[in-house]
Amino acid sequence: MAAFKNFDGEIERISGLLAVMRDALGTVSSLLAETARDLSLPDEEKLAAEAERLTAEMPERQAVETATARLVASLAAEIGICAREFDDREVPTRFETLIGYVSGAAKHRRQQARWCSPAPLYRLAELLRRADLLAGLLRQERDFLIGQRKESEGDLVTLIDHRPEIIEKLRGDDGVVMTGLDVVGRTEPAIKVFQDFVAGLNARVGACNILLHKLITDTENLLILYRMVADASGHGDAGLKPELFPHLTPEVARFASGLLTLHGLDRRRHRADQAFAERFPTEAAGEAADGGTTGFRLPTVFGFKLARSQ
């Protein structure tokens, strides 16, 4: 229960930070939009303040991305642990081994009870709930950033395309002719601030894409493992409905329709893990240390067919 609360608390904390950061983008976004609309450079002090603020918030943005990556990695590690526990389910526990010294039949009954227990499914369902929360967090952030990037990129293109007109305005300000060096000293710093702003949006979208790609491939692993555990234990998966996981609807719907298989999953997972390790090396190493591994393979069970029987 403590682990559940810790996860939900961290999701809530990150969500709050992202909301504040989204609001903070409004100032420089509006400044860029006004500049593109009026074809007139903003006040130098105001521009300098925005440049300073963008630089100052970068460590905070990176910290939020790292915290989110840590949640994605910890989820992947737990999925790996669950898969190995399922693969080793026929290995007697220490208690079962002790019982076996007294009664082989009692040991067998104990093993049968463990194999038929719904507890592993409850654990996998909880991991799916966490994956859904993470997917919702990441997709909301990515959708916002993509919309903001589209708007700001358009304004930046307008600004650059109309640079000659802005220069002409600067040369004629107050009837004083500015030198070419003066003009460059006004226009280029302003354009750089806005270019850095758009580049930052691109970087944030890229981070969201990397995290989502890994999360979704790990979730597909999790869904396939859920099917295997459900079938092996004799429990159905009727309760695993797409509407219960609103941010994973496509993935759960494919699972429920029997369309989610291992075909191509290893390749997709390898690409996702590789991109994740390049962007978040510390968190990727932590995943491996906690029990996950980038080379993780779901177990093969007596020729079990990983597609829903019709």
N, C-alpha and C positions, 0 to 999 in steps of 0.2 A: 504493500500500500504506500509506503514511503517513497518507493521508486516512482510510482504512478504520480504522486503529488509533486515530486521533484521535476519530472518531465513536464507536467502540465504547467507548473510554475515557471519553468524556463521558457516554454512556448509563450506564455502570457507576457513575460518580461521582454522577450525579443519582439513580440508583436507591438508592444507599447513603444519600444525604441524605434522600430521601423515607421510607425505612424508619425512620431515626432520628426524623423528625418524626412519623411515625405512632405510634411508641412513646410519644413525648412527650405525645400527646393523651390517653393513658390516665389520667393523674393528674387532670386537670380533669373528664374524663368520669366517672371513678369518684366524684369529689366531688359532681358533679351528681346522679348516680344515688343516692348515699347520702342527699343532702338531700331528694330527691323521695320516697325510701322512708321515711325517718324523720320527714319534715316538721319538720325541725329544722335551723336555719342552721348552717353550719360555723364553726369558729373564725375570728375576724376576721383574725388574722395569717396563717393558712393561705390564706384567701381572697385576701388582699392579695398574697401571694406568687404565687399562680396568675395573678392579674390582671397583675402585673408581668412574669411569664414570657411570657404571651400577647402582651403588647405588645413584649417584647424579641425574640421570634422572628419577628415580622412581616417585618422586612427580609430575613431569611434565606429565608422562604417566598417572598417576591416575587422574590428572586434566583434561586431554583430554578425558578420559573415562567418567568422571563425566559430562563434558560439553555435550558429546554425549548423555548420559543418560537423561540429562535435556531436550534435544530436543525430544527424544522418549517419555518422560513423558508428555511434553507439547502437543504433537500431540495426545496422548491418551486422555488427558483432553478435548481437543477441540472436539474430536469425541464424547465423552460422553455428552458434552453440546449440540452438534447438535442432538444427539439421543433424548435427553430429550425435546428439542424444537420441534422436530417432534412429539413426544408422546403427547405434550401439545398443538398441533397446533389448536385444536378446542376451546381452552380457549381464550376468547376475549382479545385482547390487551387493554391497558388503553384507547387509542384513539378510538378503536372500541366500547368500552363500552360507552364512551361519545357520540359518534354518535348514539348509540342505544337509548339514551334518547330522541333524536329528531326523528329518523326514524329507525324502525326495518329493513326495506328493504335496506336502505343505509348501515346499519351495516352488513347485510348479503352479500351485494355486495362487501363491503370492505374485508370481510373474504374470499370470493371466490377469489378475486384478489390476496390476500396473499397466499392462498393455491396453486394457479396456477402459482405463480411467479417462474421464473427459478433461482432466487437468491440463494436459499438453495443448488441447484445443483452446481452452480458456486463455492460456498464455499466448498462443498464436493470435487469437482474436484481439487481445490487448495490444500486441505489436502492430496489428492492422489498424487499430484505433489511433495509435501514435503516428503511423505512416500517413493516415488520413489528415491528422492535424498538421503535420509537417507539409504535406502536399498543399493544403489550403493556404498555409502561411506563405509558401514559396510562390504559388501561382498568383496569389493576390499581389504580392510584391512585384513579380515579373510583369503582370498585366499593367500595373500602374506605371512602371518604369518604361515599358515599351510605348505606352501612350504618350508619356512625357518626352521620351526621346524623339518620337515622330514629330511632335509639335515643335520642340526646340531645334531639331535638325533643320526643319523647314525655315524657321526664323533665322538660323545661322546662315543657310544658303542665301536667303534673301539679303542679309546683311553683307555677305561677301560679294554677291553679284552687283550690289549697288554701292560698292566701296567708292567708285569714282564720284558719285553724287555726294557722298558724305564728305569726301575730300574737298569738293568744290564749295560746300557749305563752310568747311573749316577755313578755307582760304579767304572767304568773304566775311567772316565773323567780325562784326563791329567796324567793318570797313578797313580792317587791317589785313594785309596780305601776309599769310604765314609762309615761312620757307618750307621747302620739301622735307627738311629734317624735322621741323616742328610738326608737320602733318603726320609723318610716320610715327613720331613720338606720341601722338594722340590715338591714332587709329590702331596700330599694331598691338599695343597692350590690351586695348579693349577687346579686339577680336580674339586674342589669346585667352583671355579670361573666359569668354563664351565657348571657345573651342575646348578648353579644359573641362568646362561644365558638361558639354555633350560627351566628351571622352569618358568622363566619370560615369555618366549614365550608361554608356556602352559597357564599361567594365562591370557595373552592377548587374546589368542584364546577363552578361556572360557568366558571372558567378551564380546567378539564379539558375541558368540553364544547366550548368555543371552539377549543381546540387540536385536539381529535379531529375536529371538523367540518371544519376546514381540511385536516387531514392526510388524511382519507378522500376528500374531493373531489379533492385533489391526487393521491392514489393511484389514483383512477379515471381521471384524466388519464393517469397513468403506464401503467396497464394497456392503455388504448386505444392509446397511442403504441407500446407493446410489440407489439401486434397489427399495427399498421401497418408497423413496421420489420421484423417477422418476415416478413410477406407480401411486402414490397417486396424483401427480400434473398433470398427463397427458402428461408429457414429456418423450420422449424416451431416450435411452442411446446409440444411434448409434455412438456418438462421443467418447465413452469410449472404445478405441481399444488397444490391447496389445502393439502394436508398439509405442504408445504414452508414455508408461511407461516401458522402456527397462529393468529396474532393478526389475520390478514386473511382468514380462511376465507370469510366471506360474500362479500366483494368478489372474491376470486380464483375462487370457485365460480361467481359470475355471469359472470365473464370466460370461464371454461372452458366454460360452457353457452351462450355467445353471447348472454347477456341484458344484458350491459353495453354500453350505447350512449351516444351523445352527447345523447340526448333528455333535456332538462331539466337537463343538467349545467352549462351556462353559468349558469343562474339559481341553482342551488345553490352553485356556485363563487363567484358574485358575493356572495351573502349570507355565505358563510364568510369570504371575503377582507375584506369590510366589517367583520364582527364582530372579526376578527383585528386589523385595522388600528386599530380603536377601542380594543381592550384592550391591544395591544402595538404602538404606533405606531413606535417605534424599530426593532423587528425587521422590521416590514412595510416600512419604508423601506429597510432593509438588504437585504431580498429583492429589491426592485426594482433596487438598485444592483449587486447580485451577478449580475443577469441575468434575474431573474424579473420578472413584471409582473402586476398584478391583472387587466389586460385580456387576458391571454394566451389565444390560441385555437389549438387544434390545427390543423395544415394540412389542407387538402382536396386529395386526390390523385386526379385523373382520375375523379372520381365514385365513389371507393372507398366501399364500403358497410361501415360500422363495426359489423357484426354477423357473427358467425361463420357461414361458409357451411356448410350442412348436407349 
